[in-house]
């Protein structure tokens, strides 16, 4: 009897900002490797997540959401997302079926139709009121007619939040990947640098507390990480652009920053299974999101 096929390859997850790419990746992996929030542009780096099963291994790359870029950070994020598809075995375009198509959706379809890489579509949020994939399907047909392309992508309607049809999506992804040995050890979930991951978890808590008030003006850098057997000591700096923003992050009598610290400590303790002693400082770095060297320090460049 022949051994079952072992399929392996890289799937790059793309789409405009806030369509649910990170939520989908976390759902597939069964663990939180990408931060999520209702705020667009939450993901700022490419996060690699590894799904290993008896049928094979899928290496997912969660990319920043495409958006109308402002400043160096926005341009770097868009460039990062576009460049990620270059070495993919398959590209998964995630669309928001609970919203109308945006220009970024049109741009991704055009790019993928022109690109010589297999791709498929997951229309997300099929559990929400007003869900429809029809406008996106019409968009694909119009673009293919314009570009004189007759091929068709595979389409699935899913919910990353509830898990609806996600197993079917995984099966389709495996079926489209080549037969190959695994790229990573079976117990590896992600190779995302730990300091960057911790900074992301802290930033997620900032988004949760501040909502839409300051998210895009904020960055987090982990200055110090001491990994003890039972407790980790973490020191991190929160960067803002203006002194007035510093006061907002700290809050009245420091209440807001303490709330963020407590929430981050709780989640980090759950993720890494150790006690967490987190210290946070807020620093004003005017124009940090336009400073290439600071962006590089933060892991964005």
TIGUMAR-455561 format. One record per residue: residue in one letter; x, z, y of N, C-alpha, C in turn. Coordinates in steps of 0.2 Angstrom, whole numbers, padded with zeros to 4 digits, always signed. Example, Ala and Ser with C-alpha at 12.3 -4.5 7.8 and 13.67 -1.06 7.14 Angstrom:
<balums>
a+0066+0039-0028+0062+0039-0022+0066+0039-0016;s+0064+0035-0011+0068+0036-0005+0064+0039+0000;
</balums>
This chain:
<balums>
x+0004+0000-0006+0000+0000+0000+0004+0000+0006;x+0003-0004+0011+0007-0005+0017+0005+0001+0022;x+0011+0004+0025+0010+0009+0030+0005+0007+0036;x+0001+0011+0038-0003+0009+0044+0001+0007+0050;x-0001+0003+0054+0002+0000+0060+0004+0006+0065;x+0009+0006+0068+0011+0011+0073+0012+0007+0079;x+0007+0008+0084+0007+0004+0090+0010+0009+0096;x+0014+0006+0100+0017+0010+0106+0018+0005+0111;x+0017+0008+0117+0018+0004+0123+0017+0008+0130;x+0018+0005+0135+0017+0008+0142+0011+0005+0145;x+0006+0010+0147+0000+0008+0151+0000+0011+0158;x+0000+0006+0162+0001+0008+0169-0007+0009+0172;x-0008+0014+0175-0015+0016+0177-0015+0015+0185;x-0019+0010+0187-0019+0008+0194-0026+0008+0197;x-0027+0007+0203-0033+0007+0207-0032+0010+0214;x-0038+0009+0218-0037+0012+0224-0038+0020+0224;x-0037+0023+0230-0037+0030+0230-0043+0033+0228;x-0043+0039+0225-0049+0043+0223-0054+0040+0219;x-0052+0035+0214-0057+0033+0209-0057+0037+0203;x-0052+0041+0202-0052+0046+0196-0047+0044+0191;x-0041+0041+0193-0036+0039+0188-0033+0046+0185;x-0031+0051+0190-0028+0057+0187-0033+0061+0183;x-0039+0061+0184-0044+0064+0180-0044+0061+0173;x-0044+0054+0173-0044+0051+0167-0038+0052+0163;x-0032+0052+0166-0026+0054+0162-0026+0061+0159;x-0028+0066+0163-0029+0073+0161-0034+0073+0155;x-0039+0069+0155-0044+0069+0150-0041+0067+0144;x-0038+0061+0144-0035+0058+0138-0030+0062+0135;x-0026+0066+0139-0020+0070+0136-0023+0077+0134;x-0028+0079+0136-0031+0085+0135-0027+0091+0138;x-0023+0089+0143-0019+0094+0147-0019+0092+0154;x-0018+0096+0159-0017+0094+0166-0010+0092+0167;x-0009+0086+0168-0002+0084+0170-0002+0081+0177;x-0008+0079+0179-0008+0076+0186-0013+0080+0190;x-0012+0082+0196-0016+0086+0200-0022+0081+0203;x-0028+0085+0204-0034+0081+0206-0037+0085+0212;x-0040+0081+0216-0044+0084+0221-0049+0079+0224;x-0054+0081+0227-0059+0076+0230-0056+0072+0236;x-0050+0074+0238-0046+0071+0244-0042+0065+0241;x-0043+0059+0245-0040+0053+0243-0032+0054+0244;x-0028+0050+0240-0021+0050+0240-0018+0057+0238;x-0021+0060+0233-0019+0067+0231-0012+0065+0227;x-0012+0060+0223-0006+0058+0219-0001+0054+0223;x+0005+0057+0224+0010+0054+0228+0016+0051+0224;x+0016+0053+0218+0022+0051+0214+0019+0047+0208;x+0023+0044+0204+0021+0041+0197+0022+0047+0192;x+0017+0048+0189+0017+0054+0184+0016+0051+0177;x+0021+0052+0173+0021+0049+0166+0018+0054+0161;x+0013+0052+0157+0010+0056+0152+0010+0053+0145;x+0012+0056+0140+0013+0053+0134+0007+0056+0129;x+0003+0051+0126-0002+0052+0121+0000+0050+0114;x+0001+0055+0110+0004+0053+0103-0001+0055+0098;x-0003+0050+0094-0007+0051+0088-0005+0047+0082;x-0008+0048+0076-0006+0045+0070-0006+0037+0071;x-0010+0034+0075-0010+0027+0076-0005+0024+0080;x-0002+0029+0084+0004+0027+0089+0005+0031+0095;x+0008+0028+0100+0009+0032+0106+0008+0028+0112;x+0004+0030+0117+0003+0027+0123+0007+0031+0128;x+0011+0028+0132+0015+0031+0138+0011+0029+0144;x+0007+0033+0147+0004+0032+0153+0008+0033+0159;x+0007+0029+0164+0010+0030+0171+0004+0030+0176;x+0003+0036+0178-0002+0037+0183+0001+0036+0190;x-0002+0031+0194+0001+0029+0200-0003+0031+0206;x+0000+0032+0212-0003+0033+0218-0009+0028+0220;x-0014+0030+0222-0020+0026+0224-0018+0021+0230;x-0020+0015+0229-0019+0010+0235-0023+0012+0240;x-0021+0012+0247-0024+0014+0252-0021+0010+0258;x-0025+0010+0264-0022+0007+0270-0017+0012+0273;x-0011+0009+0272-0005+0014+0273-0004+0015+0281;x-0002+0021+0282+0000+0023+0289+0007+0027+0288;x+0012+0025+0291+0019+0028+0291+0023+0027+0284;x+0029+0029+0284+0033+0028+0278+0030+0030+0272;x+0027+0036+0272+0024+0039+0266+0019+0034+0263;x+0014+0032+0267+0009+0028+0264+0012+0021+0261;x+0017+0018+0265+0020+0012+0263+0024+0013+0256;x+0027+0019+0255+0031+0020+0249+0026+0021+0243;x+0021+0025+0245+0016+0026+0239+0013+0019+0237;x+0011+0015+0241+0008+0008+0239+0014+0004+0236;x+0020+0004+0238+0025+0000+0235+0026+0003+0228;x+0026+0009+0227+0027+0013+0221+0022+0010+0216;x+0016+0010+0218+0010+0008+0214+0011+0001+0212;x+0012-0004+0216+0013-0011+0215+0019-0012+0210;x+0024-0009+0211+0030-0010+0208+0030-0007+0200;x+0025-0002+0199+0025+0001+0192+0023-0004+0187;x+0019-0009+0189+0016-0014+0184+0022-0019+0181;x+0027-0019+0184+0033-0024+0182+0035-0023+0175;x+0035-0017+0172+0038-0016+0165+0032-0014+0161;x+0026-0015+0162+0020-0012+0158+0019-0017+0152;x+0016-0014+0147+0014-0018+0141+0006-0020+0143;x+0003-0015+0147-0004-0016+0148-0005-0013+0155;x-0010-0015+0159-0012-0012+0165-0019-0010+0165;x-0021-0004+0166-0028-0002+0166-0030-0001+0173;x-0034-0005+0176-0037-0005+0182-0043+0000+0182;x-0043+0005+0186-0049+0010+0186-0053+0008+0193;x-0059+0007+0192-0064+0006+0198-0069+0012+0198;x-0072+0013+0204-0077+0018+0205-0083+0014+0205;x-0087+0015+0200-0094+0012+0199-0099+0015+0203;x-0098+0021+0206-0102+0025+0210-0102+0023+0218;x-0097+0018+0219-0096+0016+0226-0095+0008+0226;x-0096+0006+0232-0096-0002+0233-0088-0004+0232;x-0087-0010+0231-0080-0012+0230-0077-0012+0237;x-0070-0010+0237-0066-0010+0243-0061-0016+0243;x-0058-0017+0249-0053-0022+0249-0047-0021+0244;x-0046-0014+0243-0040-0013+0238-0042-0015+0231;x-0049-0015+0229-0051-0017+0223-0050-0024+0222;x-0052-0028+0227-0050-0035+0227-0043-0037+0227;x-0039-0033+0230-0032-0034+0230-0029-0033+0223;x-0031-0028+0220-0028-0026+0213-0030-0032+0208;x-0037-0034+0209-0039-0039+0204-0035-0046+0205;x-0034-0048+0212-0030-0054+0213-0023-0053+0210;x-0020-0047+0211-0013-0046+0209-0013-0047+0201;x-0017-0044+0198-0017-0044+0191-0019-0050+0188;x-0024-0054+0191-0025-0061+0188-0019-0065+0189;x-0016-0065+0194-0010-0069+0195-0004-0067+0191;x-0004-0060+0189+0002-0058+0186+0002-0059+0178;x+0007-0060+0175+0008-0062+0168+0008-0056+0164;x+0003-0051+0164+0003-0045+0161-0004-0044+0158;x-0005-0042+0152-0012-0040+0150-0015-0035+0154;x-0021-0035+0155-0024-0030+0159-0032-0029+0157;x-0034-0023+0158-0041-0022+0157-0044-0017+0162;x-0051-0017+0162-0054-0013+0167-0058-0007+0165;x-0058-0001+0168-0062+0004+0166-0066+0006+0172;x-0072+0005+0172-0077+0007+0178-0079+0014+0177;x-0076+0018+0181-0077+0025+0180-0083+0028+0184;x-0086+0034+0182-0091+0038+0185-0098+0035+0183;x-0098+0033+0176-0105+0031+0174-0110+0036+0173;x-0108+0042+0174-0113+0048+0174-0116+0050+0181;x-0114+0046+0186-0116+0047+0193-0122+0043+0195;x-0126+0046+0199-0132+0042+0202-0129+0036+0206;x-0133+0030+0204-0131+0024+0208-0125+0020+0205;x-0123+0022+0199-0118+0019+0195-0119+0011+0194;x-0115+0007+0195-0116+0000+0193-0109-0004+0193;x-0108-0008+0188-0101-0012+0188-0103-0019+0190;x-0109-0021+0192-0111-0028+0193-0107-0031+0199;x-0106-0027+0205-0103-0030+0210-0095-0031+0209;x-0092-0027+0205-0085-0028+0203-0085-0034+0198;x-0090-0035+0194-0089-0041+0189-0090-0048+0193;x-0095-0047+0198-0096-0053+0202-0089-0055+0206;x-0086-0049+0209-0079-0050+0212-0074-0053+0208;x-0074-0051+0201-0069-0054+0197-0070-0062+0196;x-0077-0063+0195-0079-0070+0194-0077-0075+0200;x-0078-0072+0206-0077-0076+0212-0069-0077+0213;x-0065-0072+0211-0058-0072+0212-0055-0077+0207;x-0058-0077+0200-0055-0082+0195-0057-0089+0197;x-0063-0090+0200-0065-0097+0202-0060-0099+0207;x-0059-0095+0212-0054-0097+0218-0047-0098+0215;x-0045-0094+0210-0038-0095+0208-0038-0100+0202;x-0044-0103+0200-0044-0107+0194-0041-0104+0188;x-0044-0098+0186-0042-0094+0180-0048-0093+0176;x-0047-0095+0170-0053-0094+0165-0053-0088+0160;x-0047-0085+0160-0046-0079+0156-0051-0073+0158;x-0053-0069+0154-0057-0063+0156-0054-0056+0153;x-0054-0051+0158-0052-0045+0156-0057-0041+0152;x-0055-0036+0148-0059-0032+0144-0062-0027+0149;x-0068-0026+0149-0072-0021+0153-0075-0015+0149;x-0074-0009+0151-0078-0003+0148-0080+0001+0154;x-0086+0004+0153-0089+0009+0158-0088+0016+0155;x-0085+0020+0159-0083+0027+0156-0085+0032+0161;x-0084+0038+0159-0084+0044+0164-0078+0048+0162;x-0073+0049+0167-0067+0053+0165-0069+0060+0166;x-0074+0062+0170-0076+0069+0171-0079+0072+0165;x-0084+0068+0162-0088+0070+0156-0084+0068+0149;x-0080+0063+0149-0077+0060+0143-0081+0055+0140;x-0086+0053+0143-0091+0047+0140-0087+0041+0139;x-0086+0038+0133-0083+0032+0131-0076+0032+0132;x-0073+0038+0133-0065+0038+0134-0062+0037+0127;x-0065+0039+0122-0062+0038+0115-0062+0031+0114;x-0067+0027+0116-0068+0020+0115-0062+0017+0119;x-0061+0019+0125-0056+0016+0129-0049+0017+0126;x-0048+0023+0123-0041+0024+0120-0040+0019+0114;x-0046+0018+0110-0045+0014+0104-0044+0007+0107;x-0047+0004+0112-0046-0002+0115-0038-0003+0117;x-0036+0002+0120-0029+0002+0123-0024+0002+0117;x-0025+0006+0112-0021+0005+0106-0021-0002+0103;x-0027-0005+0102-0027-0011+0099-0024-0017+0103;x-0023-0016+0109-0019-0021+0113-0012-0020+0114;x-0009-0014+0112-0002-0013+0112+0002-0016+0106;x+0008-0017+0107+0012-0020+0101+0014-0015+0096;x+0015-0018+0090+0018-0013+0085+0025-0011+0087;x+0026-0005+0087+0033-0003+0089+0034+0005+0088;x+0040+0007+0087+0041+0014+0086+0040+0018+0092;x+0039+0025+0092+0038+0029+0098+0043+0029+0102;x+0042+0030+0109+0047+0030+0114+0049+0037+0115;x+0045+0042+0114+0046+0049+0115+0045+0053+0109;x+0048+0059+0109+0046+0064+0103+0038+0065+0104;x+0036+0067+0098+0028+0067+0097+0026+0074+0101;x+0030+0079+0102+0028+0085+0106+0029+0084+0113;x+0031+0078+0116+0032+0078+0123+0025+0075+0126;x+0023+0079+0132+0017+0077+0135+0019+0074+0142;x+0024+0076+0145+0026+0073+0151+0034+0074+0153;x+0037+0069+0156+0044+0071+0158+0044+0071+0166;x+0039+0073+0169+0038+0074+0176+0043+0080+0178;x+0047+0079+0183+0052+0085+0184+0048+0091+0186;x+0050+0097+0184+0046+0103+0184+0045+0105+0191;x+0050+0105+0195+0050+0107+0202+0045+0103+0206;x+0044+0096+0205+0040+0092+0208+0033+0093+0205;x+0032+0095+0199+0025+0097+0196+0023+0103+0199;x+0027+0108+0200+0025+0115+0203+0023+0113+0210;x+0027+0109+0214+0025+0108+0221+0018+0104+0221;x+0017+0100+0216+0010+0097+0216+0005+0102+0215;x+0006+0107+0211+0001+0112+0209-0001+0116+0216;x+0004+0117+0219+0003+0121+0225+0000+0117+0231;x+0002+0111+0231-0002+0106+0236-0009+0105+0234;x-0011+0105+0228-0018+0104+0225-0022+0110+0228;x-0019+0116+0228-0022+0122+0230-0023+0122+0238;x-0018+0119+0241-0019+0118+0248-0025+0113+0250;x-0026+0108+0246-0031+0103+0247-0038+0107+0245;x-0038+0111+0240-0044+0115+0238-0047+0119+0244;x-0042+0123+0247-0044+0128+0252-0045+0124+0259;x-0041+0119+0261-0041+0116+0267-0046+0110+0267;x-0048+0108+0262-0053+0102+0261-0050+0096+0265;x-0054+0093+0270-0051+0087+0273-0047+0089+0279;x-0046+0095+0281-0044+0097+0287-0037+0095+0289;x-0032+0096+0284-0025+0094+0285-0021+0090+0279;x-0025+0089+0274-0021+0087+0267-0015+0082+0268;x-0016+0076+0272-0011+0071+0273-0006+0073+0277;x-0006+0079+0281-0001+0081+0285+0003+0086+0282;x+0002+0087+0275+0005+0093+0272+0010+0090+0266;x+0015+0093+0265+0020+0092+0259+0022+0099+0257;x+0024+0099+0251+0027+0105+0248+0034+0104+0244;x+0039+0108+0246+0045+0107+0242+0047+0114+0239;x+0049+0114+0233+0051+0120+0229+0058+0121+0230;x+0060+0126+0234+0067+0127+0236+0071+0131+0230;x+0067+0135+0226+0070+0139+0221+0066+0140+0216;x+0069+0140+0210+0065+0141+0203+0069+0145+0199;x+0068+0151+0197+0071+0155+0193+0067+0156+0186;x+0069+0154+0181+0065+0154+0175+0067+0160+0170;x+0064+0165+0171+0065+0171+0166+0061+0170+0160;x+0062+0174+0155+0059+0174+0149+0051+0176+0149;x+0050+0181+0154+0043+0183+0154+0040+0182+0161;x+0044+0180+0166+0042+0179+0173+0046+0174+0176;x+0043+0169+0180+0047+0164+0184+0046+0166+0192;x+0052+0166+0195+0052+0167+0202+0052+0160+0206;x+0047+0159+0210+0047+0152+0214+0047+0153+0221;x+0051+0150+0225+0050+0150+0232+0049+0143+0234;x+0044+0142+0238+0042+0135+0241+0041+0135+0248;x+0042+0129+0251+0041+0128+0258+0035+0123+0259;x+0031+0124+0263+0025+0120+0265+0027+0117+0272;x+0027+0110+0272+0029+0107+0278+0023+0104+0282;x+0022+0105+0288+0017+0102+0292+0020+0099+0298;x+0017+0095+0302+0019+0091+0307+0019+0095+0314;x+0015+0100+0315+0014+0103+0321+0013+0110+0321;x+0015+0114+0326+0014+0121+0326+0007+0123+0325;x+0002+0119+0328-0005+0121+0327-0007+0121+0320;x-0004+0116+0316-0006+0115+0309-0003+0121+0305;x+0002+0124+0307+0005+0130+0304+0000+0135+0304;x-0003+0137+0310-0007+0142+0310-0014+0141+0306;x-0016+0135+0305-0021+0133+0301-0020+0135+0294;x-0014+0133+0291-0012+0134+0284-0011+0142+0283;x-0008+0146+0288-0007+0153+0287-0014+0156+0287;x-0018+0154+0292-0025+0157+0292-0025+0164+0296;x-0030+0167+0298-0031+0173+0301-0028+0179+0297;x-0023+0182+0300-0019+0187+0297-0016+0186+0291;x-0015+0179+0290-0011+0177+0284-0016+0176+0277;x-0022+0177+0279-0027+0177+0273-0027+0170+0269;x-0027+0165+0273-0027+0158+0269-0021+0157+0265;x-0015+0158+0267-0009+0157+0264-0009+0162+0258;x-0012+0168+0258-0012+0172+0252-0017+0170+0247;x-0022+0167+0249-0027+0164+0244-0024+0158+0241;x-0020+0154+0244-0017+0148+0241-0012+0151+0236;x-0008+0156+0238-0003+0159+0234-0006+0161+0227;x-0011+0165+0228-0014+0168+0222-0017+0163+0217;x-0020+0158+0220-0023+0153+0216-0018+0149+0212;x-0012+0147+0216-0007+0144+0213-0003+0148+0207;x-0002+0154+0209+0001+0159+0204-0004+0159+0197;x-0010+0159+0198-0015+0160+0192-0014+0153+0188;x-0014+0147+0191-0014+0141+0188-0007+0140+0185;x-0002+0141+0188+0005+0140+0186+0006+0145+0180;x+0003+0151+0180+0004+0155+0174+0001+0153+0168;x-0005+0149+0169-0009+0146+0163-0005+0140+0161;x-0003+0136+0165+0001+0130+0163+0007+0132+0159;x+0011+0136+0162+0018+0138+0159+0018+0144+0155;x+0013+0148+0154+0012+0153+0150+0017+0159+0151;x+0019+0160+0158+0023+0165+0160+0020+0168+0166;x+0022+0174+0168+0020+0177+0174+0023+0174+0180;x+0020+0173+0185+0023+0169+0191+0023+0173+0197;x+0029+0174+0200+0030+0177+0207+0031+0172+0212;x+0026+0170+0216+0027+0164+0220+0027+0167+0228;x+0032+0164+0231+0033+0165+0238+0032+0159+0242;x+0028+0159+0247+0027+0153+0251+0029+0154+0259;x+0032+0149+0262+0034+0149+0269+0031+0142+0272;x+0028+0142+0278+0026+0136+0281+0031+0135+0287;x+0033+0128+0286+0038+0126+0291+0036+0120+0295;x+0037+0119+0301+0035+0114+0305+0041+0109+0305;x+0040+0103+0302+0044+0097+0302+0041+0091+0305;x+0042+0090+0312+0038+0085+0315+0040+0078+0312;x+0035+0074+0310+0036+0068+0308+0039+0068+0301;x+0038+0073+0297+0041+0073+0290+0039+0067+0286;x+0032+0065+0287+0030+0059+0283+0032+0052+0285;x+0037+0052+0290+0040+0046+0293+0047+0046+0292;x+0050+0052+0289+0057+0053+0289+0060+0052+0282;x+0063+0046+0281+0065+0044+0274+0069+0049+0270;x+0074+0052+0274+0078+0057+0270+0074+0063+0268;x+0069+0065+0272+0065+0071+0270+0060+0069+0264;x+0058+0063+0265+0053+0060+0259+0057+0060+0253;x+0063+0058+0253+0068+0058+0247+0069+0065+0244;x+0070+0070+0249+0070+0077+0246+0064+0079+0243;x+0058+0077+0245+0052+0079+0242+0050+0075+0236;x+0054+0070+0234+0053+0066+0228+0049+0060+0229;x+0047+0058+0235+0043+0052+0237+0047+0046+0238;x+0053+0046+0238+0057+0040+0240+0063+0040+0235;
</balums>
